[in-house]
Amino acid sequence: MKYRYKWEQNEANFGKPIKKQVTGGTHITLELILKYGNKFVALSRESIPGHELPDKEKQDYLFFCHGLIRYGESLERAVKRIIREQCGVKVKSHRVVYIESVIQNKDKQWAFTPHVVVNLLTLPRKGKQGNLIKKVVVFSKEQLPDNFAWWSNKDLEDFLNNFG
């Protein structure tokens, strides 16, 4: 490599993935907002596969799909893989609508999170898909369920009004 850029202001530059999450590290994850036709879809399950449980007292949590992109994986391939692994269905289309970049309070990790609206070919079904899907909830922007684990109703309403 002839030219070498010198990082002077903490620009993103990091090497290959490591085996364990570390305080102050970085992760790139996808938040996949599910749609079927003109309705949104949420999954009732214990948690997102491979993630911690929410710190809430609610029961019957609802989740979208969420997962880490793999080293060198295209966004399209990651979306299709995560949907297949967590829903057991195929993707009709997808579009990135928002990218969040924050330092998480819990571990000082830099979380870089593209939010992707994913149109599904079919509705997911109850059963084991990454973990046990207890039920599939179909809803509209006008009638949001109130038991999302990681989204407040206000945040979800704002997001869907802007990007849904």
FENTA-V642243 format. One line per field, one symbol per residue. phi: phi as a letter, one per 30 degrees, with the letter a starting at -180 (. if undefined). psi: psi as a letter, one per 40 degrees, with the letter a starting at -180 (. if undefined). Layout:
# FENTA-V642243
phi->???
psi->???
This chain:
# FENTA-V642243
phi->.dcbdcdbbiddaadddcdbdbeidbbcbcccddbbicccbbcdadadeicdddcbcdchdcbdcaaddceidddeddeddddddcbibccdaaadcabcbbcdddbhddccbdcbdcdcdbddcdkdbiadddacccbcddbddcbddccdddddedddddbd
psi->hdhhhhheffihhiaiiidihiheaiihihhhhhihbeiihihhidihheiiiifieiifiiiaihihiihehidddddddddddedfiihdiihheihihihhddefihhhghhhhhhidiiiiiahgdahhdihhhiideghiefhdehidddddddddde.
